């Protein structure tokens, strides 16, 4: 008797450690992955997953996943982290804004992609924990709507909602004093916009040596109903993503230069400290209010 396989739409980055899943050379008994070509912008698939449950399996911003769970969206995850990034290079400033150090950001207007985007949460954590910046004294100007729409009804008072715009012209003109966490900011150039941290790589390395954390950026999420209906599926997917790594990994170049171990750590144990840090920052930054233990956010494996 032939059992019809689960046919699962799958939106994941075409990094080397996913290729064997995307081309079918690693298979999963009882599962047929149907890759969906992701758009050039991560945020497109992130928003579609959180707002529409558009995919069965989707790579999602870690903070977006935690926020989805805050609002009881029917999304679960397995502890596979495709992308890790360091973040001191995220910070830009307008040269006329009078910003000599991070403490000068108090009273300034700082652009960021969304309030809950993973790099933005980590960047604000860097400002607060490493440099003592009072985050409540900064006005955070958003470029876009949140991946999880419900967040937008619960912004802190110093957050200006996004209008789906590119903030770089406003940073270059001086309407914004600084910007964080957005490749859409870094892709452009202006003589009036420079890095806040010219020594960003040194700061990244010092952070890693101090904490041992390789910061997680994305995680593999799955429709919760699928894992509820097929209890074997989480283990099968985790095994497949692990097997796909046999063909090699494709780390972020900045991470590869700094990390002396695995630059793309996989599994709950290897990423627990990063998850815990994000959860703590989410609470500090008034994004998360519910108790979300890490072990409740990922199914038990093995």
N, C-alpha and C positions, 0 to 999 in steps of 0.2 A: 504494500500500500504506500503510495507516494503522498507525502505531506507537502502542501503548498508552502513555500518559504515566506517568511515575513519580508515584504518589500518596503524598505525604509528609505525615504528621501533623506539625503545626507549633505549638509552644507558645511564643509571644512576647508581650511586653507590647503593649497597644493604644495605644502612643504615636503621635504624629502621623507620625513618620518610618517607621512600619510600616503605616499605614492602607491605603496603596495596595496592599500585598501582601495584607492581610487582606480587603479588599473586592474584590480581583481586578482592579483597574484597572491594576496592573503585573503582567504575566504572564511566565512563564519557559518558553520553548520546550521541550517534552518533559517538563514538570513540572506537576503539579497540587498546589498547596498545600492542605492540609486543616486549617484553623485549629482548634485546641483551645482552648476558653475557659479561660484560666489562672485558678486560684483567687486569692483576695485576698492570699494570702501567697506571696511569691516562693519561700520555702523548700519549699513543697509540690512545685513542679515541679522544683526543683533536686534534691531527694532522689529523686524518681521517676526522673529521668534518670540519676543516678549509680548508683542501686541496681537499677533495673529496665530501663534503656534504654527508657523508656516512650514516647518520641517519636522521630521521625526527625530533626527539627530542634527544638532547644530553646535558649532563652535561659538561660544558666547563669552563676552567680557565677564571676568570673575565677579566683579562688583555688580554687574547687571544680573547675574544669577542670584547672588545673595539678596539683591533688592527684589527680584521676582519672588523669592521665598518669603521675604518680609510681607509682601502683599498677597501671599497664598496663591500665586499663579501655578498652574499644573505643570511645572517643569522640574525635573530632577537632573542629576549629573553623575558622571563617573569621574574618578580622580585622575583624569588624563589632562595635562596642561600642555597644549601644543606650543605656546609662545610665552617666553619670559623676557622681561625688559628691565633695565635700570633707567632712572628717571631724572637725574640731575641735569641732563641735557634738554629737558623739556622747557626750561624757563627762558623767556625772552623779556626784554625791557625796551622802552623807548628812551633814547639817549637824552632826551630833554625833560624826562619825568622826575629828575632829582633822586634817582634810586641808586645809591652806592652800595647798599647791603640789603639783605632780605627784610630787615627791620623797617626799612624805609617804605615797605609796601603798606604799612598802616595808613588808612585814609585814602588809599589809591583804588583805582578801578582796574581789575585784572580779568582778562578774558580767558575763558576755558570752553572746551567743546560742549560738555554738559556737566551738571553738578555731580552726577554719579558715575561718570566714566572712570574706569579703573586707574589710568595714569593720573587723572585729576585728584582722586582721593589720595593716592600715594604722594603726589606732589604737595598737597596741603599738609600731609603728614610730615614730609621733609621740612617744610617751612615751620611748622609748629614744634616738632620734636628736636630738630637739629639746630634751629636758629631762633626759637622762642617767639615766632610771629603770632600775634593774636589774630586768629582767623576771623573772628567776629568784627574786627576793625577794618577788614578788607571788603570791598564791594565786588562780588563775583558776577561777571557779565557773561552769560551763556550764548553760545553760537547756535545751538540746535535744541530741539525737543529731546526729552529723555527717552531711552529705550523702553523703560517701564513707565507708561503714561501716568500711573497713579501718583508717582513721585511729585508731579508738578502741582498737586494740591497741598503739598506739605513742605514747600521750600522755607528755609530760614529767611528772616526779613532782609538780610543783606545779599540776597541772590536775585539777579535780574533775569527773568525768563528769556529763552532764546527765540530768535525769529527766523531760524534756518538761513543764516547768512555766514559769509566768510568774514571773520573778525580781523584779518590781517590789515586791510586798509585802515580800519579804525585804530589799530595799534600803531601803524606807520604815521598816521596823521596826528597822533597824540590824544585822540578821544579816549583811548585806553592807555593806561600807563605801562602795563605789562601783560604778558600772556603765558599760559601754561598748557601743557598736555594736549597738543594737537598737531599731528603731522600736517594738517591743512595750514597751520601757521608756519611750520618750518619749511614748506615747499617754496616759499616766496622770499624775496630779499628786498631790503631797503637800507640805505645808509643810516636811517634813523632807528633801526631795530637791531639790537645786538644781544648775545647771550647774557643772561644774568650771571652765570657761572662759566667763565672761560676755561676753568679747570674741571669741567664736569666729569671727565673720565677719572680723574684722581679722586673726586668726591664719591663717585660710584664705587671705586675700588675700596676706599676707606669704609664705606657703608657695609660692603660685603665682608670685609675682614672683621668688622666689629660685630656683625649680626649673623653671618653665615647664611643669610636669606638670599635666594635667587627669586626676585619678585615675579609672581605669576601674573600674566596678563589675560589669557583666555583659558577656558575649560570646556570640556565636551559635555553638552547637555542633551537630554533625551526627554521626550514627552513622558510625563509621569505615568500616564495611563498604560503606556507600553511596558514599563518596568513592573507595574502592578499586575498586569495581565500575564506577563511572561517573566517570572522570577529568575529564570536562568539567563536572561538577556544581558543584565549588567556585567556579570562575570564573562560572558562570551565576548561582549564588546571590549571590555578591558583587556582580555587576552589577545584580541585581534590588534588593538592599537599597540600593545606591547610587542607582538610579533612583527609588526610593520617596521619597527625600529631596527630590525636586523639588517635592513638595507642602508642604515646610516641615519643620522639626524641632521637637521638644518637649523642650527641655533642662530639667534641674533648675533651679528658680528661683535657688537659691544659687550654682550654677555660672554661670548667665547673668549675674549681677550682677558677677562677678569676672573672668571670662575675656574678654580683648579680641579673641580670634579665634573659631574655631568651638567652641562649647560642647559639641558632640557629635562630636568628631573620629572619622573613620572611616579604616580602613586600618592596615596594620602600621607604616608609617613614622610616622604621626601618633600611634600609641599605644605605640610601642616602649619609650619611656622609662618609661611606667607599668607595662608588662609586666615590664620588667627590674627595676624597683623591687620589685614583688610577688614575683618569683622570689627576689631577694636576701633579702627579709624572710622568705620561707618557709623559706629555708635557715637564717637566723639563729634562727628560732623553732622549729627542729627539726620542721618539717612536711615539708620536702622534703630528700631526701638524694641523689637521682640527678641527674646533669647533664641539664638541660633547656634547651638553647639555644632562644631565642625562634624562630629560623628553622626549627627542627624541630617546633615546636608548631602551625605554620600552613602550609597548602600554598602553594607558589609561585604567584603570580597574574600574569597578563600576560606 
